[in-house]
Amino acid sequence: MVSNRHVRVLYGGSMCRNITPLRGLEPQATAEEIRAAALQFVRKVGGIQSVSAANAEAVERAVFAIATATQQLLAELPPRRTPPSTVPPLRRRLSS
């Protein structure tokens, strides 16, 4: 069983409204950025405002599956002609 404290550390705070495009980033999207986007997707689709000990295992399985599929998708798509117009939240925090 996962504790609530552990859940808060793993899944962070608030949820943003949009998932930032990862294709075409320079440098390429990191595993952490891909996982953050997968978590955002799972939380949005599942209607989960915050991950709890009760749903942490199901959320983690879904995040893993979506992150794996996303990595494969990004590897197989052709390069973008122009970079995305927004920067992923993790990069925004690092640049501030």
Stockholm file with secondary structure:
# STOCKHOLM 1.0

chainA/1-96         MVSNRHVRVLYGGSMCRNITPLRGLEPQATAEEIRAAALQFVRKVGGIQSVSAANAEAVERAVFAIATATQQLLAELPPRRTPPSTVPPLRRRLSS
#=GR chainA/1-96 SS CCCHHHHHHHHCSCCCSSCCCCTTCSSCCCHHHHHHHHHHHHHHHHTCSSCCTTTHHHHHHHHHHHHHHHHHHHHHSCCCSSCCSSCCHHHHHHHC
#=GC SS_cons        CCCHHHHHHHHCSCCCSSCCCCTTCSSCCCHHHHHHHHHHHHHHHHTCSSCCTTTHHHHHHHHHHHHHHHHHHHHHSCCCSSCCSSCCHHHHHHHC
//
